[in-house]
Amino acid sequence: MSRFLADRFQSLDAYTPGEQPTDMKYIKLNTNESPFSPSPAVLRAISEERVRELRLYSDPTCTLLRQRIAEQFGFEKENIFVSNGSDDILNFSFMAFCDGNRCGVAFPEISYGFYKVYAELYGVDAKMIPLAEDFSVRAEDYLDVGRTVVIANPNAPTGIALSVEEIERIVASNTDHVVLIDEAYVDFGGESCVELTRKYPNLLVVRTFSKSYSLAGARLGFAIGSSELIADLEKIKYSTNPYNINRLSMLAGAAAMEENDYYMANCRVIEQNRAYLTDALCALGFEVLPSKANFIFARSDKIGGEALYLELKRRGILVRHFTNEKIKEYNRITIGTMEEMQILVQTIEAILKENER
Ligand code: PMP
């Protein structure tokens, strides 16, 4: 830290992204990326001619991409906001809809780590609500909380989802505050609450191209909500970085929207591989939380969370381990191809056997 850093950031605890080591080739199951390639139309969209156009600025209104998303979901483009990854939209939302003195925020104590970072970054009072004993988010805890509400559904890193009815109870009881539902993982078996945005102007649904649409490296996220909420986010974007989606990512996202069936079929494969991995780990004595996401959260009585993470890494498989006391015995494991899942299961079996001796 230099002596020039503003006072308000000196104690800020920044987000720690999943590791991306380059010392060897790993089976990478630590950052919830898709194991599948972007669809053929995306590959075609990034032509040499388009690369040449990089000399020009991108379209700050992102009209083509917003239009395609709007058509896919049956909304108007005024209901769609797009930005540089859903992290960017979460960032803008904390900026726009939370206020240090006037309006705090509430989110689950165990959830996506960035929520806490944004709250700290903007000096917003954060109420972190504990999960139930079974690691689920209890809808009752979010009724009439008098704050902006942020919930990942399905939640991360647990993978456990709330129903649309439960989300509606939360949204309907907090009409004077924004309720942001982060649906980064909803395509893997969760229920989307996007339709509720037609009825509730305080509901903002945030989605990403990073998981189900195989475009983590393109950095694209979108939000669906009332035109007023979207206009607020636009205001923040135009006050920070109006060209924040590059030309190639915009084309990739627009092309991806045209091949929705390809991506949804991939999601069904992920669900099958998730069932395979869950069954196999349960057979090895693991406890696996019921996941509706492209990852599982699992622990074993036979080996500690950190020990398993380190052993897997040593053998070329990366999973995500968190040091938080309440979840340190678990690992979050991204669902990959069937081959990757089989190698993972064999490797864990071997580690447990060696551990017994
Ligand atoms: N929300 C949740 C719950 C996530 O796990 C992630 C991925 N780390 C994100 C948002 C951000 O995804 P991206 O910025 O790649 O869209």
Boltz pocket constraint, residues with backbone or C-beta under 6 A from the ligand:
constraints:
  - pocket:
      binder: B
      contacts: [[A, 31], [A, 84], [A, 85], [A, 86], [A, 87], [A, 88], [A, 112], [A, 152], [A, 154], [A, 156], [A, 182], [A, 184], [A, 207], [A, 208], [A, 209], [A, 210], [A, 216], [A, 219], [A, 220], [A, 221]]
      max_distance: 6.0
